[in-house]
Amino acid sequence: MNVAKSTSESPASGIPAVEKRVILSMGGKGGVGKTSVMTGLAEWFQENGIPVKLLDLDTENKARGSLTHFFGGQVPKVNIHTPAGLDAFVDELTDGPPVILADMGAGAGKVTYEWFDKMHSNVTDAGIAFTAIGVVTADPASVESVLAWASQLGNRTAYLIVENSVIEHTDFRYWRESEQALSFQQRYSPSVLQMDYRLPILENATRNHGVTLGAVASRLTDAPELQKASLVMRAQSYRRRMFAEFDKVKDLLLP
């Protein structure tokens, strides 16, 4: 993939060309699989040779289930509950890779909204664009969380919604049919992807050991339960299909 972009302004509109992109998960409802999506997306960037900076902005300091946990403690942990906490986006992009992948925590809403209100116009002028990822399940609360964030972020970000099947035969009726969700879809035209239901034996083991699907698929883990041929093939299959979904929305993931 060629990620090179022009840095000049559009002569017709005077709007600066997008040079950098921040991809953030919309925090809120826990347990919907936000970090699984962000971990998979981080591997998608790596697989395609696209430089990306990972930031862990989940202030709950979870021992398991954070980007830091899955990537060997090498992901910077940023405390966003400071006056300049979210300026880390800008600081990291100034001389770093063209994409930042930021995993937001459940308590990140208020500080994120305030930061957008104060900083978004300046950041946009600098050629930085945003994509907000919302993960929905059968639980209406997951949808309400996404809608709450969108009501604050408005049209200052592009939206990518992941329908995550956390159980077999997940019913996404509330997301697909409720009046509030349909209003959001009509107004912002989000791209929508599907993430497969994963066997608990694989999902739980990867979380416990801090192992990515790629490590399982490539047999790079020492965990005995993750060396079973069936789970290796499952990981390969999940990863392949997830990457195919991300391939559909490159425009929302690249500068």
C-alpha positions, 0 to 999 in steps of 0.5 A: 500500500502506498501511504504517501500523500500530498502535503499541499492545500487543495487549491479549490477549497483551501483545506489542508491535505490530510497528512496524518491520522489518529484512530481512536476507540470510542470508550464507554461500554466495557467488555465489547471487544474494543481492545481485540479490534485495536490489537487486530488493527495494529497487526493489520498495519504491521502486516502491510508495512505501514508505520503506526504508533500505538498509544494506550490511553486506558487509565484503568491500568488493567493487568490484562486486556490492554494494548500494552499487555498484548505488545510486550509492555512496549506501548506507551501508557498515556495519562489523559487526565492532565491538562495536556494529556491528549496533546500526545496525539499531536506530539507523537505525530509531529516527527513520528509515523503517519498513523496513531492508534489510540486505545481509549478507556471507559472513562475517557469520554469527558476529557476527549470531548473537551479536548476536541472542543478546544483543539480540533480546529488547530489540529485539522489545520495541521493536516491531522484527521480522525477516525473513531472506532465504535464496537457494538454487540447485541447489548443495546448499551454498547450502541448507546455508548457509541451514540453518546460519543458521536453526539459529542464528537459530531462531524469532526471525525470519520466513524467506523463501526465494528459489529462484534459477535461476542456470542454465536448468532449475535442479534444486532437488531438494536444497532440495525433497527433502533430509531437512534442508531438509524438516525446516527447512520443517516447523519454520519454514514459510518462504515460498518465491518463485522468481526467473527465470534471467537471460541472462548478457549482461544480468546481467553487464552490470548488475553491471559497470556498477552498474545496476539492472534498473529503470534498464535497463527505463526506458532510464536507462543510458548503457551501449551494451550495455544500450540494446538493445531486446531487453535493455530488454524482458528487464529489464522482464519480469524486473522485472515477474515479480520484483515479482509474487513480492514482492507475494505476501509483503507480510506478511513485507516490511512492519511 
